[in-house]
Amino acid sequence: MKRAISVALSFLLCFSAVGKDRLEVYQDYDLSNEIIMLTTVKIDPNMEDVYLAGLSQTWIKAVKLQKQLGYIKDWGIYGSDLPQSGDFNMILLVKFANAADLEPNKKRYEAFMKKWGEDNKKNSQKVSAKYPEVRTLTGQYRMREILMK
């Protein structure tokens, strides 16, 4: 019996010295309130500048206005140094302060559309209609930073 207890204690000490095999949220790490929405895009060869020109008239204008209005925290575009490899070669991202900022909100929508204006709306629809000719959306992700303790 003493030998069995001794072996069991040795076993437990061995595993506790090695570390946990599984971490627990809020005990070992926290989750950020900030939400990052990522869209991965595969741009056709030699079409990156064409796509960016379209984005500058549509998506970039819109996220700049959303940031100015305080609806988003930040935004960014990342392009691959190796554009012909992998499932995507560009990432569009938008940072939100928290998940509540992703919820539908009629008042914020109406304020945005008032500032956005009819001309931007029409131009955005016209320009974005041509996007399928130069790119394919390959994924969309909703991410949070994991804050290790």
N, C-alpha and C positions, 0 to 999 in steps of 0.2 A: 504494500500500500504506500509506504514511504517513497519507494522507488517510482511509482506511478505519479505521485504528486510532484516529485522532483523533476521527472521528465516533462510533465505538463507545464510546470513553472519555467523550465528551461526553454520550452517551445514558445511560450508567451513572451518571455524576455527577448528571445531571438527576433520575433516578428515586431515587437515594439521598438527595438533598436533599429531595425531596418526602416521603419516608417509606415505610414498609412498606405494601404493599397487603394484607397478611395478617399477623396476629399469631399467635404460637405460645405454647401453654400452657406454663407453668413458666419460660419465657424472658421473655415480655412480661406475663403475668398468671398468677395462681394461682387454684385453686379451693378454696373453703372446705370444711372437713370437715363443717360444720353442714349439715343437711338440713332444708328447710322443705317440709312437705306442705300444699298448698293445695287446698281444695275450694270451687268456685264454685257459688253457689246463686241461683236465680231465685225470689224470694218473690212470691206473688200479691199484687195490690194490697190494701192495708190489712190485711195478715196478718203484718207484721213482728213486732208485739208478741206475737201468738199463737205464732209460731214461736220467738221468744226465750224465752217462758214454757216451752215444751216443752224447749228446749235447756238451760234452767237446771236442769231435773229429770233430764236425761240426759247429753248430751255435755259440758256445762260441769262437772257433778259428776265425770264420769269423767276429764277432763283435769286437773282440780284434784288428784284423787287420784293420777294418774300423775305429776304434777309433784312432789307430796309424797313419793312413793316414789322419785323420782330417775330415772324412766323416760323423761321428756321434759324438755327444757330450758325451754320456755315454750309458750304458746298465745295465741290472740287471735281476735277477731271484728271484722270491718270491714264497715260498712254504707255504701251509696252515699248521697250527698246528693241524687242524682237517681235515685230508685228505679225509675222507669218506663223508663229508657233502657238499651239494651244487652242482652246475653245473660244477665247476672247482676247482682244488686244486693246481694249479701252474699258475704263470703269468710270461711271458717273456716280457721285455720292452726294447725299444730302444728310446733314447732321441736325437732329432735333434735340432740344433740351430734355424732353421726356416723352413718354408714350402718349400723354394727353394731347400733345401738339399734333398728333396724327389723326385724332378724331375729327369727323366732319363738323364743320362749324359754319353755319349760314352767314353769320355776321362777318366773319373773316373772309369768306368766299366773296361776298358782295363788295367788301372794301377792296379786295385784290382786283376784282373784275372792273371796278370803277376806275382804279388807277391804271390797270392794264389797257383798257380802252378797246374800242371796236376795231381800230386799225391793226393793233397788235394781234388781236384775236383772229382776224381774217388772214393776216400775213403768216401767223403761226400755223394755221390750218393748211395754207397753201404750201409752205416750205416743208412741214413735217410729212405731208402726203408723199413726198419724194424720198423720204428716208429709206424705205424698203429697197430702193434701187442701189443703195451704197452700204447698207449695214443690216445685221441681224441681231436682235436682242437675244442673248443666250441665257440670261438668268436675272433674278431679282432676289435680294436678300435683305432681311431685317436683322441687324446685328447689335449686340451690346458688348462693351468692353468688360472683360473679366479682370477684376482687381485683386491680385493675389496679396495675401497678408504675410 
